[in-house]
Amino acid sequence: MKQRVKERFAVEIQSHYNFIDRQQGFMQAPKADGGMEKVPFMTMSVGIVSPSQRSFTDIREITELAADARRQDS
């Protein structure tokens, strides 16, 4: 399921970019020094946490574990 969600996101996000950006495969964004830089399209990272793997006593534990799992997915 995780992979299917990420694949669908990658396809659907394309509709948020203009034709030229999609053709190039990136966007151009202004830099602080006045120049331009190539910026990749948005991606999605997914972290899955399950109570079958571990019991939780506090919402912060779930949040931290999900953040760690999401970072590992990048």
C-alpha positions as a printed Julia matrix, in Angstrom:
74×3 Matrix{Float64}:
  0.0    0.0     0.0
  2.82   2.37    0.9
  4.41   2.03   -2.54
  1.07   2.44   -4.34
  0.35   5.67   -2.45
  3.79   7.05   -3.3
  3.42   6.09   -6.98
 -0.02   7.69   -7.21
  1.27  10.85   -5.54
  4.12  11.04   -8.07
  1.64  10.85  -10.94
 -1.03  13.15   -9.47
  1.41  15.86   -8.35
  2.34  16.45  -11.98
 -0.98  18.27  -12.5
  0.27  21.0   -10.15
  3.14  21.94  -12.44
  2.96  23.76  -15.75
  3.71  22.1   -19.07
  7.23  23.51  -19.45
  8.26  22.46  -15.94
  6.89  18.95  -16.55
  8.81  18.72  -19.84
 12.04  19.86  -18.13
 11.51  17.6   -15.12
 12.15  20.43  -12.63
 11.14  23.99  -11.74
 13.2   27.16  -11.8
 13.11  29.12   -8.55
 14.72  32.46   -7.72
 17.72  32.4    -5.39
 18.5   35.04   -2.77
 21.4   36.34   -4.88
 19.08  37.0    -7.83
 20.02  33.91   -9.82
 17.85  30.91  -10.55
 18.14  27.34   -9.32
 16.68  24.04  -10.46
 14.2   22.69   -7.94
 12.93  19.09   -8.08
  9.23  18.3    -7.97
  7.58  17.4    -4.67
  7.91  13.84   -3.45
  6.28  11.93   -0.66
  7.89  10.0     2.17
  5.77   7.61    4.19
  6.4    6.34    7.71
  4.31   3.49    9.04
  3.93   2.75   12.74
  1.83  -0.17   13.95
  0.69  -1.19   17.42
  1.37  -4.79   16.36
  5.07  -3.94   16.31
  5.14  -2.21   19.68
  2.86  -0.8    22.38
  2.66   2.93   22.95
  2.03   4.89   26.12
  2.14   8.41   24.69
  1.27  10.1    21.4
  4.77  11.56   21.3
  6.23   8.06   20.97
  4.07   7.43   17.92
  4.99  10.79   16.41
  8.72  10.24   16.9
  8.65   6.7    15.51
  6.6    7.82   12.5
  9.06  10.65   11.83
 11.98   8.22   12.01
 10.24   5.79    9.64
  9.45   8.64    7.23
 13.1    9.8     7.23
 14.22   6.27    6.42
 11.83   6.23    3.46
 13.44   9.31    1.85
